[in-house]
Amino acid sequence: MRVLTIFFLGWLCLSGALAPGAVGAPLDRMEPAAPGWRGPVFEPQFRYPAKAKPEMRPWMTVSFRAEPERYLRLLLAYALEGQDRVDWRLASNRVRGWYHVPWLGPGPNGREFVHGLTRARDFAPGELDAAQSACRQNWALAFYNDLGGAVLGRVWRPVVKGRGGPDLRALPFPVGTVAVKLVFTEATASDSAMLSGAPEIAANIHADSTPGDAMCARAIDARDKPAARHVQTLRLVQVDISVREDRARYKTGWVFGSFVYDGTKAGVDPWAKLVPLGLMWGNDPQLSDANAAAGAKPRQSIVFDAFPGARGLGRGGRMNGLVDERASACSSCHMAAQWPSLARMTAPADWATGRCWFRNLDARYPFGFEPGQRGGCGDPAALGKVQALDFSLQLAIGLRNWSLAHAGRTRLGAIALRGDELTVNGEVSLPLRR
């Protein structure tokens, strides 16, 4: 399906916007630096290329099913090459271009001012390690390579030129697009020896007045306003990499992989202590909860045994990251990326409705409405009203934030924001954090 602009949005000029190639183009509303702050301040990389530069993409000569670990490690090396691994200033990479997604700044869980991290799923007590007695916040930094960046530039060009809303005709992302997400945690080595020597980063995270209890700091205070934040040191715990793959086209079109940091490994290079958890290229629709309980295994996920418990991180044994929702899996969450975002990203507990998140949808086709909303998943009526976002949850959140910021001047309809959830015309949308 192709649409000229986002359904519901109408046309609007973003005041003061510059061309996509200009430094500091206001494609977001960022948290301001704290008064007196003398440390680094996040600089988004919105200088999108017109097109990607030709280059070798070494993983494309390796079978992700026959040599999954080699495939993942080639992707990781590609993602880390040339990077500023201290402050993660993407513009300083002289090897290849990497780019942020716009409009992840607003909201209680939006980009913090130091390094541009957004709040991710928390670690409940004991979830990271048996020694972890309190809840710990997790925050993430994500970006696309030049192939993805060129698409993002075309999506947002009408906005910065004052010619309308984001143009989703630029999708889907081309083969070879790579998305990377680094997840940092406020947990320390006292919570788990895994975090010993982990790469660190400063971030302005939510202040917790009771840091030793089972509840993490809320993003919204008692007055329904964004809660106070303070700068704190976080440690790397997870790296996720996804790639648009022509060889996965018969399933979803994407391969998802995840690494976990393990500081108990020998050696002095912390980046060599990233342990691959596995990869997935499909959602295993036939693997119901009952089948998994009876011993059936995923056929479209590969989970390695190098990290204890890796096989239990995803539903039914599917591949999943350590920080991610246990009720789902990598691909199934991302499949919910669409606009309007009228389906939550996490599958519900009961399989009768949860199965909708484990279809093998081509990334060009939208998830549709949630079960119970206008007929549920697979409802043909949804196809003319919802635009697939090619598995990009970042783009879904960015579009939603942009539309919220301009709700009074668009035809979006009835919008309500309650805590961490948004409703559009009475229907539940994505939560505000990923």
TADARA-V374657 format. One record per backbone hydrogen bond with DSSP energy under -1.0 kcal/mol. NH is the residue of the N-H (numbers start at 1). CO is the residue of the C=O. Records with the same first field share a line. If there is no record, write none. Layout:
# TADARA-V374657
NH=CO ; CO
This chain:
# TADARA-V374657
6=166
9=6
14=159
17=14
22=19
25=22
27=25
37=34
42=113
48=46
60=57
61=58
62=59
67=63
71=67
72=68
73=69
74=70
75=71
76=72
77=73
78=74
79=75
80=76
81=77
83=80
85=83
88=84
90=88
92=89
93=90
99=144
100=45
110=107
111=104
112=117
116=112
118=140
119=109
120=138
123=136
126=132
127=124
132=129
135=213
136=123
139=184
140=118
141=182
143=180
144=99
145=178
149=145
150=146
151=147
152=148
153=149
154=150
155=151
156=152
157=153
160=156
161=157
162=159
163=158
167=155
170=167
171=168
176=244
177=174
179=242
180=143
181=240
182=141
183=238
184=139
185=235
186=137
191=188
192=188
195=192
196=193
198=195
201=234
203=232
205=203 ; 230
207=228
213=210
221=225
224=221
227=219
230=205
232=203
234=201
235=185
236=199
237=183
238=183
239=259
240=181
241=257
242=179
243=255
244=177
245=253
248=245
249=246
251=248
253=248
255=243
256=280
257=241
258=278
259=239
260=275
261=237
262=273
263=194
265=262
272=269
273=270
275=260
277=258
279=302
280=256
281=300
282=300
287=284
288=286
292=288
293=289
294=290
295=292
296=291
302=279
304=277
310=307
312=309
313=310
315=328
317=314
318=315
328=325
330=319
333=329
334=330
335=331
336=333
337=334
339=387
342=340
354=350
355=351
356=353
357=354
358=355
363=252
365=362
370=342
373=370
376=373
379=376
382=379
385=382
386=382
387=339
389=337
392=389
396=392
397=393
398=394
399=395
400=396
401=397
402=398
403=399
404=400
405=401
406=402
407=404
409=406
410=407
416=423
418=421
421=418
423=416
424=427
425=414
427=424
429=422
432=420
